[in-house]
């Protein structure tokens, strides 16, 4: 039985999942222990810009992994 996904598809899929997980890890933190005190760290570059870009890159990578089709190999007959 031939599957649609190849080893390269699974590799790219795992890379995409890792990018999404990394993006969510970058969003962690910045909170305050005291609810009456505002902590401006929640609005830094890492949480507002970098982390969503990492997640978006991961989702795009997963779409590429699903849509990737290896080129058919042509056999030369003599």
LINJO-V470452 format. One record per residue. N is the residue number from 1. PHI is phi in radians with two decimals (999 if undefined). OMEGA is omega in degrees with one decimal (none if undefined). NEAR is the number of other C-alpha atoms within 8 Angstrom. Layout:
BEGIN
n = (N N)
phi = (PHI PHI)
omega = (OMEGA OMEGA)
near = (NEAR NEAR)
END
This chain:
BEGIN
n = (1 2 3 4 5 6 7 8 9 10 11 12 13 14 15 16 17 18 19 20 21 22 23 24 25 26 27 28 29 30 31 32 33 34 35 36 37 38 39 40 41 42 43 44 45 46 47 48 49 50 51 52 53 54 55 56 57 58 59 60 61 62 63 64 65 66 67 68 69 70 71 72 73 74 75 76 77 78)
phi = (999 -1.66 -1.66 -1.32 -1.46 -1.83 -1.08 -1.13 -1.06 -1.14 -1.11 -1.15 -1.10 -1.14 -1.10 -1.10 -1.11 -1.11 -1.13 -1.15 -1.07 -1.09 -1.07 -1.21 -1.14 -1.17 -1.39 -1.20 1.70 1.51 -1.39 -2.08 -1.24 -1.76 -1.17 -1.56 -1.97 -1.50 -1.96 -1.23 -1.13 -1.27 -1.92 -1.51 -1.00 -1.06 -1.50 -1.61 -2.02 -1.16 -1.09 -1.11 -1.16 -1.14 -1.11 -1.09 -1.08 -1.14 -1.14 -1.14 -1.10 -1.15 -1.10 -1.09 -1.11 -1.29 -1.45 -1.09 -2.20 -1.17 -1.20 -1.19 -1.47 -1.72 -1.60 -1.63 -1.78 -2.00)
omega = (-179.0 179.0 179.9 -179.0 174.5 178.6 179.2 177.3 -179.7 178.5 179.7 177.7 178.8 176.8 177.9 177.7 178.8 177.7 178.9 179.2 178.2 177.5 178.9 176.8 178.7 178.6 -175.8 171.9 178.8 -179.6 179.8 177.3 -179.9 -177.8 179.3 -178.0 178.6 178.0 -178.1 179.5 179.4 -179.2 179.7 -176.4 -176.3 -175.1 -175.2 -173.9 -172.5 -176.8 176.8 177.0 177.5 178.3 179.0 177.4 177.4 178.8 177.2 178.3 178.2 177.3 177.4 179.8 179.8 -175.9 -176.1 175.4 179.2 178.5 178.6 179.2 179.4 179.0 179.0 178.8 -178.8 none)
near = (2 3 5 4 8 7 6 7 11 10 8 12 12 8 10 14 11 9 12 14 9 11 14 10 8 10 10 7 5 8 7 8 4 5 6 4 6 6 8 7 7 10 7 8 7 9 13 11 8 11 15 10 9 12 14 9 11 14 11 9 12 12 8 9 11 9 6 7 4 4 4 4 4 4 4 4 3 2)
END
